[in-house]
Every structure is written in C-alpha cells, then in structure tokens.
C-alpha cells in the first residue's frame, strides 16, 4: 500500500509504455498517485489521465523555470480546472535558481500568485525548491501559506529548513535521492521528520533511486524510497508504507472518500 505523491506520467518518457508502467506500479503495491502538470501540455495530459484511471489524481500549477510564460489567462485556466474533484493540489510551483530561463523576480511573483490561488480554491500547494531554500521559506511565511499547507516536493534542504516548513503546516516528501549513497541531507531529514508529516514520491521519470540512478524512473520504484526510509528510521517497510499513504490521503482530503467507498 503505497502512495506516490509526485509523478509525471504525463511526460513524453511514458508515451509508449504507460500501461506496462502502471502494471508494474500496481505489482509493487502502489495504489494511488498524483500526476503533476506544470505547463499547458502537461496539465492537459494530467487532466486526461485522471479521467481514464480511477487511482490517479492531479496537481496543476506552473513550474518556476517557465514562470516567464505564466499569464493571467493561464492562471484563470488553472483555477477553473482546480474545481475538478480529482484535482487535489496546486503546483508544482516555487523557485528554481539552477536554470536561468525566468528571472528570480518573475519566479517570485508567479510563486506568490499561485499561493494566493491555492488559498482561494482551498487546496494544498506543492513546492518545487531548487537552490532557493531560504527564499522559499520567506515567501511561504510572508504569504501565510500555513493557511493551506502542502508538500515540500523531493525535499533537498537541511533539517533546520525542514523544521521551518513543518512549522508552516507543510509535509516533507522524499524521493530517489534519499537512496543515494552520499546524500547526507535527505537521510538526516528522513530520520528527523515526524511520522505523520512524511511522504514518499518518485518524481518519475526523473531522479530514479539506487540501483536505477541515471535511468528512467517510474512509480514502482517508490517502494525503494519507502524501504530506504524504513531502514533509516529503524521501522518496518509496512509501517512506513501505511503511514505515508495515510498522510497523503489526509493531506489531499481522500481519507473520507476512501472510507465512503
């Protein structure tokens, strides 16, 4: 019983063998996934996928790398789509200081607008943070993002940054890097985060865990992430799988739906 909270099944990488990828995920025990759309194309495909598969949900937003392309019209489109019952979050949004397509001030403005949107539509927000830890925390605090909370996706910051995010009602999600031999920070974070605020993800097709590092990632591999976290926390795999799945369902407002089913 696993919940991959961040996967890009809408990427071109899965165009030719999506059914096989989903079958392998099911075999690995992955019951539910959130497909993340972050621009025109990927949002449209994400919306199509959640109509086709009962176990898929969507998060929709605008990636910081492409913040320069975010118009008012596109923001309104995201708002309209967010009313779909299987859209469970806004994002991924945030800051990415690694690439230079969008200037930092443009990224910050797009980030603030999407926090405001998430608050308006009452959905949690998924945060992309690359080389921008303190600016992310500052903006989340300034915009009162604690009102909605959300996910620090594929978290790569320190335990101290993690604690600041936890204080603002955010969950910490870990992916493939926690399995990397020399990834000190994610391993420290995996041990420090409270059990009820921990999530797992793949970010597939990116960031494949060991021993698949450098190859195409896929949702079945979220099991390797959960196994590594269980080892680090000295818990059983079953405990981590059940806890992180329950955390995801709580955050996305799915627990009651499951009980109703």
C-alpha positions in Angstrom: 0.0 0.0 0.0 2.0 3.0 -1.3 1.1 6.5 -2.5 3.4 8.2 -5.0 2.6 11.8 -4.3 4.5 13.2 -7.2 4.9 11.6 -10.6 5.0 12.9 -14.2 3.1 10.1 -16.1 2.2 13.0 -18.5 5.9 13.1 -19.6 6.9 12.0 -23.1 9.0 9.3 -21.5 5.9 7.2 -20.8 4.2 7.8 -24.1 5.0 4.3 -25.5 4.5 2.0 -22.4 2.2 3.7 -19.9 0.1 0.6 -19.4 3.1 -1.5 -18.6 4.5 1.2 -16.2 1.1 1.3 -14.4 1.0 -2.5 -14.2 4.5 -2.6 -12.6 3.4 0.1 -10.1 0.4 -2.0 -9.1 2.5 -5.1 -8.7 4.9 -3.1 -6.4 1.9 -2.1 -4.3 1.4 1.5 -5.5 -2.3 2.0 -5.1 -2.6 5.7 -5.8 -0.5 8.5 -7.5 -0.7 12.2 -8.1 0.2 13.2 -11.6 1.7 16.7 -11.6 1.0 19.1 -14.5 3.2 22.2 -14.7 2.6 23.8 -18.1 0.0 23.8 -20.9 0.8 20.4 -22.3 1.4 18.5 -19.0 -1.7 20.0 -17.4 -3.9 18.8 -20.3 -2.5 15.3 -20.2 -2.8 15.1 -16.4 -6.5 16.0 -16.7 -7.0 13.4 -19.3 -5.2 10.7 -17.2 -7.4 11.3 -14.1 -10.5 10.8 -16.2 -9.1 7.4 -17.5 -7.7 5.9 -14.3 -9.6 5.8 -11.0 -6.4 5.6 -8.9 -4.8 8.7 -10.4 -5.2 12.3 -9.1 -3.8 15.5 -10.4 -1.9 18.6 -9.2 -1.9 21.5 -11.5 0.3 24.6 -11.5 3.1 26.4 -13.2 6.8 25.5 -12.9 9.1 28.2 -11.8 11.5 27.6 -14.7 8.7 28.6 -17.0 7.3 31.4 -14.8 8.0 33.9 -17.5 5.3 32.3 -19.6 2.6 32.4 -16.9 -0.2 34.9 -17.9 -3.3 35.9 -16.1 -5.3 33.9 -18.6 -3.3 30.7 -17.8 -3.7 31.3 -14.1 -7.5 31.6 -14.6 -7.5 28.4 -16.6 -5.7 26.6 -13.7 -8.3 28.0 -11.3 -11.2 26.7 -13.5 -9.6 23.2 -13.7 -9.0 23.1 -10.0 -12.7 22.6 -9.3 -12.4 19.1 -10.8 -13.0 16.6 -7.9 -9.8 14.7 -8.7 -7.5 17.8 -8.7 -6.1 17.6 -5.2 -3.3 20.3 -5.2 -2.0 23.4 -6.9 1.6 23.1 -8.2 4.2 22.4 -8.7 5.3 25.9 -8.1 8.1 27.6 -6.2 11.6 28.8 -7.1 14.4 27.3 -9.2 17.7 29.1 -9.2 19.6 26.4 -11.1 18.2 27.4 -14.5 18.0 30.9 -15.8 15.1 31.0 -18.2 12.9 33.0 -15.8 14.4 35.9 -13.7 14.2 35.5 -9.9 11.7 38.4 -9.5 9.4 36.8 -12.2 9.6 33.4 -10.4 8.8 35.0 -7.1 5.7 36.8 -8.5 4.4 33.6 -10.1 5.0 31.8 -6.9 3.1 34.3 -4.8 0.2 34.3 -7.3 -0.1 30.5 -7.1 0.0 30.5 -3.3 -2.9 33.1 -3.4 -4.7 30.8 -5.9 -4.3 27.8 -3.7 -5.7 29.7 -0.7 -8.6 30.9 -2.9 -9.6 27.4 -4.1 -8.7 25.8 -0.7 -6.2 23.2 -2.0 -2.7 22.4 -0.6 0.3 23.6 -2.7 3.2 21.5 -4.0 6.5 23.3 -3.7 9.5 23.0 -6.1 12.6 24.3 -4.4 16.0 24.2 -6.2 18.9 26.1 -4.7 16.3 28.6 -3.1 15.6 27.2 0.3 15.6 30.5 2.3 13.7 32.5 -0.3 11.1 29.7 -0.4 10.6 29.8 3.4 10.5 33.6 3.5 7.8 33.7 0.8 5.7 30.9 2.4 5.8 32.9 5.6 5.0 36.2 4.1 2.1 34.8 2.1 0.7 32.9 5.1 0.9 29.7 3.2 0.4 27.8 6.5 -3.4 28.5 5.9 -3.4 25.8 3.3 -0.1 23.9 3.8 1.1 21.4 1.3 4.2 19.5 0.2 7.9 20.3 0.1 8.4 18.1 -3.0 11.6 15.9 -3.3 12.9 17.9 -0.3 16.7 18.6 -0.5 17.2 21.1 2.2 18.6 20.8 5.7 16.8 19.5 8.8 16.5 23.1 10.0 14.8 24.2 6.8 12.5 21.2 7.1 11.5 22.2 10.6 10.6 25.7 9.4 8.4 24.2 6.7 6.8 21.8 9.2 6.0 24.8 11.4 4.1 26.2 8.4 1.9 23.2 8.0 3.9 21.5 5.3 4.6 17.9 4.7 8.1 16.7 3.7 8.3 14.4 0.7 11.4 12.4 -0.1 12.2 10.7 -3.4 15.1 8.8 -5.1 18.0 11.0 -3.6 17.4 9.5 -0.2 18.7 6.2 -1.5 21.9 7.8 -2.9 25.0 6.7 -1.0 26.4 10.2 -0.4 23.1 12.0 0.0 23.7 13.1 3.6 20.9 15.7 3.9 17.9 13.6 2.7 19.0 10.8 5.0 19.2 13.2 8.0 15.8 14.6 7.1 14.2 11.1 6.7 15.2 10.4 10.3 14.1 13.8 11.7 10.6 14.4 10.2 7.7 13.4 12.4 6.0 10.2 11.2 2.7 12.0 10.5 4.3 14.6 8.2 6.3 12.3 6.0 5.5 11.5 2.3 7.2 9.4 -0.5 7.4 10.1 -4.2 9.3 9.3 -7.3 9.2 12.5 -9.4 9.3 9.9 -12.3 10.7 9.9 -14.9 13.4 11.9 -13.0 15.6 11.1 -10.1 15.5 7.3 -10.2 16.6 5.7 -6.9 19.5 3.4 -6.4 20.2 1.0 -8.2 18.4 2.6 -11.1 20.1 6.0 -10.8 20.6 7.7 -14.1 17.9 5.6 -15.8 14.2 6.4 -16.3 12.4 6.5 -13.0 8.9 5.0 -12.7 6.3 4.9 -9.9 7.0 1.2 -9.0 10.4 2.5 -7.6 8.7 4.4 -4.8 8.9 1.1 -2.9 12.7 1.5 -2.9 12.3 5.0 -1.4 10.0 3.7 1.3 12.3 0.8 2.1 15.3 3.2 2.5 13.3 5.4 4.8 12.2 2.4 6.9 15.8 1.3 7.2 16.9 4.8 8.3 14.1 5.2 10.8 14.6 1.6 12.1 11.0 0.8 11.3 9.4 -1.8 9.1 8.6 -1.2 5.5 4.9 -1.9 6.2 4.8 0.8 8.9 6.3 3.4 6.5 4.1 2.4 3.6 0.9 2.6 5.7 1.9 5.9 7.5 3.0 7.7 4.3 -0.2 6.6 2.5 -2.4 7.7 5.3 -0.5 11.1 5.4 -1.1 11.6 1.7 -4.8 10.8 1.9 -5.2 13.1 4.8 -3.4 16.0 3.1 -5.3 15.5 -0.2 -8.6 15.1 1.5 -9.0 11.5 0.3 -9.4 9.6 3.6 -13.1 10.3 3.9 -13.6 9.3 0.3 -11.9 6.0 0.9 -14.0 5.3 3.9 -17.1 6.2 1.9 -16.1 3.7 -0.8 
